[in-house]
Amino acid sequence: MMNRHLFHKDGRPVAVGDEVTSFRDEKYIVTGWEKTGRNRVYVKAVGDKYEAEFFVSVFDLSWDQPA
């Protein structure tokens, strides 16, 4: 499978360590993402040590750079 690249809504590529905000206005730090098709981003809540996974749409991220 081809590696996929994840982007913020404003077109910036997502990087490990980026802060993202969920549709519930909760802050998370990106720890990684599934690059081969599972459509998941891995995050930690700000101030938390446990990792969670969510669909990329929870944070308004996309696999294709916005136009």
MODELLER restraints for C-alpha pairs under 7 A, 6 or more apart:
rsr = mdl.restraints
at = mdl.atoms
rsr.add(forms.Gaussian(group=physical.xy_distance, feature=features.Distance(at['CA:1:A'], at['CA:36:A']), mean=6.08, stdev=0.5))
rsr.add(forms.Gaussian(group=physical.xy_distance, feature=features.Distance(at['CA:2:A'], at['CA:36:A']), mean=6.48, stdev=0.5))
rsr.add(forms.Gaussian(group=physical.xy_distance, feature=features.Distance(at['CA:3:A'], at['CA:35:A']), mean=5.21, stdev=0.5))
rsr.add(forms.Gaussian(group=physical.xy_distance, feature=features.Distance(at['CA:3:A'], at['CA:36:A']), mean=5.56, stdev=0.5))
rsr.add(forms.Gaussian(group=physical.xy_distance, feature=features.Distance(at['CA:4:A'], at['CA:35:A']), mean=5.04, stdev=0.5))
rsr.add(forms.Gaussian(group=physical.xy_distance, feature=features.Distance(at['CA:4:A'], at['CA:36:A']), mean=6.32, stdev=0.5))
rsr.add(forms.Gaussian(group=physical.xy_distance, feature=features.Distance(at['CA:4:A'], at['CA:63:A']), mean=6.54, stdev=0.5))
rsr.add(forms.Gaussian(group=physical.xy_distance, feature=features.Distance(at['CA:5:A'], at['CA:63:A']), mean=5.66, stdev=0.5))
rsr.add(forms.Gaussian(group=physical.xy_distance, feature=features.Distance(at['CA:6:A'], at['CA:13:A']), mean=5.97, stdev=0.5))
rsr.add(forms.Gaussian(group=physical.xy_distance, feature=features.Distance(at['CA:6:A'], at['CA:14:A']), mean=5.54, stdev=0.5))
rsr.add(forms.Gaussian(group=physical.xy_distance, feature=features.Distance(at['CA:6:A'], at['CA:61:A']), mean=6.81, stdev=0.5))
rsr.add(forms.Gaussian(group=physical.xy_distance, feature=features.Distance(at['CA:6:A'], at['CA:62:A']), mean=5.72, stdev=0.5))
rsr.add(forms.Gaussian(group=physical.xy_distance, feature=features.Distance(at['CA:6:A'], at['CA:63:A']), mean=4.61, stdev=0.5))
rsr.add(forms.Gaussian(group=physical.xy_distance, feature=features.Distance(at['CA:6:A'], at['CA:64:A']), mean=6.96, stdev=0.5))
rsr.add(forms.Gaussian(group=physical.xy_distance, feature=features.Distance(at['CA:7:A'], at['CA:13:A']), mean=4.31, stdev=0.5))
rsr.add(forms.Gaussian(group=physical.xy_distance, feature=features.Distance(at['CA:7:A'], at['CA:14:A']), mean=5.09, stdev=0.5))
rsr.add(forms.Gaussian(group=physical.xy_distance, feature=features.Distance(at['CA:7:A'], at['CA:61:A']), mean=5.65, stdev=0.5))
rsr.add(forms.Gaussian(group=physical.xy_distance, feature=features.Distance(at['CA:7:A'], at['CA:62:A']), mean=5.32, stdev=0.5))
rsr.add(forms.Gaussian(group=physical.xy_distance, feature=features.Distance(at['CA:7:A'], at['CA:63:A']), mean=6.12, stdev=0.5))
rsr.add(forms.Gaussian(group=physical.xy_distance, feature=features.Distance(at['CA:7:A'], at['CA:64:A']), mean=6.84, stdev=0.5))
rsr.add(forms.Gaussian(group=physical.xy_distance, feature=features.Distance(at['CA:7:A'], at['CA:65:A']), mean=5.87, stdev=0.5))
rsr.add(forms.Gaussian(group=physical.xy_distance, feature=features.Distance(at['CA:8:A'], at['CA:14:A']), mean=6.05, stdev=0.5))
rsr.add(forms.Gaussian(group=physical.xy_distance, feature=features.Distance(at['CA:8:A'], at['CA:61:A']), mean=4.93, stdev=0.5))
rsr.add(forms.Gaussian(group=physical.xy_distance, feature=features.Distance(at['CA:8:A'], at['CA:62:A']), mean=6.66, stdev=0.5))
rsr.add(forms.Gaussian(group=physical.xy_distance, feature=features.Distance(at['CA:9:A'], at['CA:60:A']), mean=6.28, stdev=0.5))
rsr.add(forms.Gaussian(group=physical.xy_distance, feature=features.Distance(at['CA:9:A'], at['CA:61:A']), mean=5.85, stdev=0.5))
rsr.add(forms.Gaussian(group=physical.xy_distance, feature=features.Distance(at['CA:9:A'], at['CA:66:A']), mean=6.65, stdev=0.5))
rsr.add(forms.Gaussian(group=physical.xy_distance, feature=features.Distance(at['CA:11:A'], at['CA:65:A']), mean=5.63, stdev=0.5))
rsr.add(forms.Gaussian(group=physical.xy_distance, feature=features.Distance(at['CA:11:A'], at['CA:66:A']), mean=5.60, stdev=0.5))
rsr.add(forms.Gaussian(group=physical.xy_distance, feature=features.Distance(at['CA:16:A'], at['CA:30:A']), mean=5.15, stdev=0.5))
rsr.add(forms.Gaussian(group=physical.xy_distance, feature=features.Distance(at['CA:16:A'], at['CA:31:A']), mean=5.09, stdev=0.5))
rsr.add(forms.Gaussian(group=physical.xy_distance, feature=features.Distance(at['CA:16:A'], at['CA:32:A']), mean=5.77, stdev=0.5))
rsr.add(forms.Gaussian(group=physical.xy_distance, feature=features.Distance(at['CA:17:A'], at['CA:29:A']), mean=5.60, stdev=0.5))
rsr.add(forms.Gaussian(group=physical.xy_distance, feature=features.Distance(at['CA:17:A'], at['CA:30:A']), mean=5.21, stdev=0.5))
rsr.add(forms.Gaussian(group=physical.xy_distance, feature=features.Distance(at['CA:17:A'], at['CA:31:A']), mean=6.24, stdev=0.5))
rsr.add(forms.Gaussian(group=physical.xy_distance, feature=features.Distance(at['CA:18:A'], at['CA:29:A']), mean=5.61, stdev=0.5))
rsr.add(forms.Gaussian(group=physical.xy_distance, feature=features.Distance(at['CA:18:A'], at['CA:30:A']), mean=5.42, stdev=0.5))
rsr.add(forms.Gaussian(group=physical.xy_distance, feature=features.Distance(at['CA:19:A'], at['CA:27:A']), mean=6.73, stdev=0.5))
rsr.add(forms.Gaussian(group=physical.xy_distance, feature=features.Distance(at['CA:19:A'], at['CA:28:A']), mean=5.62, stdev=0.5))
rsr.add(forms.Gaussian(group=physical.xy_distance, feature=features.Distance(at['CA:19:A'], at['CA:29:A']), mean=4.53, stdev=0.5))
rsr.add(forms.Gaussian(group=physical.xy_distance, feature=features.Distance(at['CA:19:A'], at['CA:30:A']), mean=6.34, stdev=0.5))
rsr.add(forms.Gaussian(group=physical.xy_distance, feature=features.Distance(at['CA:20:A'], at['CA:27:A']), mean=5.85, stdev=0.5))
rsr.add(forms.Gaussian(group=physical.xy_distance, feature=features.Distance(at['CA:20:A'], at['CA:28:A']), mean=5.34, stdev=0.5))
rsr.add(forms.Gaussian(group=physical.xy_distance, feature=features.Distance(at['CA:20:A'], at['CA:29:A']), mean=6.18, stdev=0.5))
rsr.add(forms.Gaussian(group=physical.xy_distance, feature=features.Distance(at['CA:20:A'], at['CA:59:A']), mean=6.32, stdev=0.5))
rsr.add(forms.Gaussian(group=physical.xy_distance, feature=features.Distance(at['CA:21:A'], at['CA:27:A']), mean=4.61, stdev=0.5))
rsr.add(forms.Gaussian(group=physical.xy_distance, feature=features.Distance(at['CA:21:A'], at['CA:28:A']), mean=6.20, stdev=0.5))
rsr.add(forms.Gaussian(group=physical.xy_distance, feature=features.Distance(at['CA:21:A'], at['CA:59:A']), mean=5.74, stdev=0.5))
rsr.add(forms.Gaussian(group=physical.xy_distance, feature=features.Distance(at['CA:22:A'], at['CA:58:A']), mean=5.42, stdev=0.5))
rsr.add(forms.Gaussian(group=physical.xy_distance, feature=features.Distance(at['CA:22:A'], at['CA:59:A']), mean=4.57, stdev=0.5))
rsr.add(forms.Gaussian(group=physical.xy_distance, feature=features.Distance(at['CA:23:A'], at['CA:58:A']), mean=5.84, stdev=0.5))
rsr.add(forms.Gaussian(group=physical.xy_distance, feature=features.Distance(at['CA:23:A'], at['CA:59:A']), mean=6.26, stdev=0.5))
rsr.add(forms.Gaussian(group=physical.xy_distance, feature=features.Distance(at['CA:27:A'], at['CA:45:A']), mean=6.24, stdev=0.5))
rsr.add(forms.Gaussian(group=physical.xy_distance, feature=features.Distance(at['CA:27:A'], at['CA:46:A']), mean=6.05, stdev=0.5))
rsr.add(forms.Gaussian(group=physical.xy_distance, feature=features.Distance(at['CA:28:A'], at['CA:43:A']), mean=5.96, stdev=0.5))
rsr.add(forms.Gaussian(group=physical.xy_distance, feature=features.Distance(at['CA:28:A'], at['CA:44:A']), mean=5.44, stdev=0.5))
rsr.add(forms.Gaussian(group=physical.xy_distance, feature=features.Distance(at['CA:28:A'], at['CA:45:A']), mean=4.31, stdev=0.5))
rsr.add(forms.Gaussian(group=physical.xy_distance, feature=features.Distance(at['CA:28:A'], at['CA:46:A']), mean=5.22, stdev=0.5))
rsr.add(forms.Gaussian(group=physical.xy_distance, feature=features.Distance(at['CA:29:A'], at['CA:43:A']), mean=5.32, stdev=0.5))
rsr.add(forms.Gaussian(group=physical.xy_distance, feature=features.Distance(at['CA:29:A'], at['CA:44:A']), mean=5.26, stdev=0.5))
rsr.add(forms.Gaussian(group=physical.xy_distance, feature=features.Distance(at['CA:29:A'], at['CA:45:A']), mean=6.27, stdev=0.5))
rsr.add(forms.Gaussian(group=physical.xy_distance, feature=features.Distance(at['CA:29:A'], at['CA:46:A']), mean=6.27, stdev=0.5))
rsr.add(forms.Gaussian(group=physical.xy_distance, feature=features.Distance(at['CA:30:A'], at['CA:42:A']), mean=6.02, stdev=0.5))
rsr.add(forms.Gaussian(group=physical.xy_distance, feature=features.Distance(at['CA:30:A'], at['CA:43:A']), mean=4.42, stdev=0.5))
rsr.add(forms.Gaussian(group=physical.xy_distance, feature=features.Distance(at['CA:30:A'], at['CA:44:A']), mean=6.67, stdev=0.5))
rsr.add(forms.Gaussian(group=physical.xy_distance, feature=features.Distance(at['CA:31:A'], at['CA:42:A']), mean=5.39, stdev=0.5))
rsr.add(forms.Gaussian(group=physical.xy_distance, feature=features.Distance(at['CA:31:A'], at['CA:43:A']), mean=5.03, stdev=0.5))
rsr.add(forms.Gaussian(group=physical.xy_distance, feature=features.Distance(at['CA:31:A'], at['CA:44:A']), mean=6.88, stdev=0.5))
rsr.add(forms.Gaussian(group=physical.xy_distance, feature=features.Distance(at['CA:32:A'], at['CA:41:A']), mean=6.12, stdev=0.5))
rsr.add(forms.Gaussian(group=physical.xy_distance, feature=features.Distance(at['CA:32:A'], at['CA:42:A']), mean=4.99, stdev=0.5))
rsr.add(forms.Gaussian(group=physical.xy_distance, feature=features.Distance(at['CA:32:A'], at['CA:43:A']), mean=6.96, stdev=0.5))
rsr.add(forms.Gaussian(group=physical.xy_distance, feature=features.Distance(at['CA:33:A'], at['CA:40:A']), mean=5.84, stdev=0.5))
rsr.add(forms.Gaussian(group=physical.xy_distance, feature=features.Distance(at['CA:33:A'], at['CA:41:A']), mean=4.15, stdev=0.5))
rsr.add(forms.Gaussian(group=physical.xy_distance, feature=features.Distance(at['CA:33:A'], at['CA:42:A']), mean=5.30, stdev=0.5))
rsr.add(forms.Gaussian(group=physical.xy_distance, feature=features.Distance(at['CA:34:A'], at['CA:40:A']), mean=5.60, stdev=0.5))
rsr.add(forms.Gaussian(group=physical.xy_distance, feature=features.Distance(at['CA:34:A'], at['CA:41:A']), mean=6.39, stdev=0.5))
rsr.add(forms.Gaussian(group=physical.xy_distance, feature=features.Distance(at['CA:39:A'], at['CA:55:A']), mean=5.80, stdev=0.5))
rsr.add(forms.Gaussian(group=physical.xy_distance, feature=features.Distance(at['CA:39:A'], at['CA:56:A']), mean=6.19, stdev=0.5))
rsr.add(forms.Gaussian(group=physical.xy_distance, feature=features.Distance(at['CA:40:A'], at['CA:53:A']), mean=6.17, stdev=0.5))
rsr.add(forms.Gaussian(group=physical.xy_distance, feature=features.Distance(at['CA:40:A'], at['CA:54:A']), mean=5.39, stdev=0.5))
rsr.add(forms.Gaussian(group=physical.xy_distance, feature=features.Distance(at['CA:40:A'], at['CA:55:A']), mean=4.58, stdev=0.5))
rsr.add(forms.Gaussian(group=physical.xy_distance, feature=features.Distance(at['CA:40:A'], at['CA:56:A']), mean=5.52, stdev=0.5))
rsr.add(forms.Gaussian(group=physical.xy_distance, feature=features.Distance(at['CA:41:A'], at['CA:53:A']), mean=5.58, stdev=0.5))
rsr.add(forms.Gaussian(group=physical.xy_distance, feature=features.Distance(at['CA:41:A'], at['CA:54:A']), mean=5.55, stdev=0.5))
rsr.add(forms.Gaussian(group=physical.xy_distance, feature=features.Distance(at['CA:41:A'], at['CA:55:A']), mean=6.21, stdev=0.5))
rsr.add(forms.Gaussian(group=physical.xy_distance, feature=features.Distance(at['CA:41:A'], at['CA:56:A']), mean=5.57, stdev=0.5))
rsr.add(forms.Gaussian(group=physical.xy_distance, feature=features.Distance(at['CA:42:A'], at['CA:51:A']), mean=6.61, stdev=0.5))
rsr.add(forms.Gaussian(group=physical.xy_distance, feature=features.Distance(at['CA:42:A'], at['CA:52:A']), mean=5.69, stdev=0.5))
rsr.add(forms.Gaussian(group=physical.xy_distance, feature=features.Distance(at['CA:42:A'], at['CA:53:A']), mean=4.43, stdev=0.5))
rsr.add(forms.Gaussian(group=physical.xy_distance, feature=features.Distance(at['CA:42:A'], at['CA:54:A']), mean=6.62, stdev=0.5))
rsr.add(forms.Gaussian(group=physical.xy_distance, feature=features.Distance(at['CA:43:A'], at['CA:51:A']), mean=5.51, stdev=0.5))
rsr.add(forms.Gaussian(group=physical.xy_distance, feature=features.Distance(at['CA:43:A'], at['CA:52:A']), mean=5.46, stdev=0.5))
rsr.add(forms.Gaussian(group=physical.xy_distance, feature=features.Distance(at['CA:43:A'], at['CA:53:A']), mean=6.20, stdev=0.5))
rsr.add(forms.Gaussian(group=physical.xy_distance, feature=features.Distance(at['CA:44:A'], at['CA:50:A']), mean=5.92, stdev=0.5))
rsr.add(forms.Gaussian(group=physical.xy_distance, feature=features.Distance(at['CA:44:A'], at['CA:51:A']), mean=4.68, stdev=0.5))
rsr.add(forms.Gaussian(group=physical.xy_distance, feature=features.Distance(at['CA:44:A'], at['CA:52:A']), mean=6.18, stdev=0.5))
rsr.add(forms.Gaussian(group=physical.xy_distance, feature=features.Distance(at['CA:56:A'], at['CA:62:A']), mean=6.58, stdev=0.5))
